[in-house]
């Protein structure tokens, strides 16, 4: 079967092959057999402990009949390369491309149609899944992007939802973010109908990034995927409900979410670093399994990993940076640190008037429902360096003067410290110097640094271990 009319730029296999060839230093291929039970997770956490974040390629995973790729989104440098930019241009480039959405292009064929199983042939035990943490209830689909379409307008929605097998033809999933898919499910419930869905497992990284985009209910993320790709997303229709899914997908599960049925789901290792059993306990009845003949499992590592966090926060940062800079031109940078999971944000300000940092922090705390703590610093502080931000907090911040709190706002239900209804309080810390600040930063002359680098390089070349 040939796909000459399709764009191979949308093929995740082509992406993997090209990336491994172009950036071998940024990828790690594991020759050994990797256990399906926490093996990939162990590798990723051990790499992170050593300050490393390579793309992980595991061609042999015990009990899984397909190769596994993970940690794709762990590196900002790698995400920037996907968008043909550099890390410092990530927010602007993502926002600019997302602002030029393109409607999907329906095609007649694609690799995802190579094998289509329906009826009695549906067996979820044939779909590869990994156990990510010892505390997980079961092996989970972590890269599953649910595609659904509004019953009135047909506008689609993409969103990630952790899922585990409930029976050979059913999945247990959680819509705990209670976002657009939850709203859409309520519409189907009012009509007394199950909600048709398709779950895309993996896909091209730019399609996966689009699924995390922060857009309104009336915006179809498949159009955003086209904007990020720079060409229309090529879609085929699922066999029963005709939902448009990427032609180059590896796996697609078609089915329905029952608005009424409840099944046990969780616990699962979430971005907070805790095992969470907070779940909406929804049931997905699977009526078709579509797959490529030689698929790859593009996994998303769960927990508080850089991959899990980056996949969600790059679109959030881009949205917040655009909003803040539009409303407050003296905002120079926005950053969500890995150390704060999704709950902390750093903002750099070129302060020109008293109270400005406080106003900016209030705006950010009001706009982003996940952020609990904002630290505002001056524009010369590197937001990507936790120690630099904490230094600014240590030397510029006075608690009696520079703190603000807001109580009783909606937050993330996955925050283990939030109330049972998901409400949380929020904190702003003004670590800018302020107009009356007295102090001059210590300096090292450029010449001294150059001499030091030359001396250390010379010692290293000589193999001196007492540097």
Beta strands, then each sheet from edge to edge (+ up, - down):
strand 1: 27-29
strand 2: 34-35
strand 3: 55-58
strand 4: 61-62
strand 5: 67-70
strand 6: 105-106
strand 7: 115-118
strand 8: 144-149
strand 9: 156-160
strand 10: 163-167
strand 11: 170-173
strand 12: 195-201
strand 13: 234-237
strand 14: 244-246
strand 15: 251-262
strand 16: 268-269
strand 17: 275-276
strand 18: 282-291
strand 19: 296-298
strand 20: 331-335
strand 21: 344-349
strand 22: 373-378
strand 23: 403-410
strand 24: 423-430
sheet 1: 1+ 3+ 5- 19-
sheet 2: 2+ 4+
sheet 3: 6+ 13+ 14-
sheet 4: 7+ 18- 11+ 10-
sheet 5: 7+ 18- 15+ 12- 8+ 9-
sheet 6: 16+ 17-
sheet 7: 20+ 21- 22- 24- 23+
end
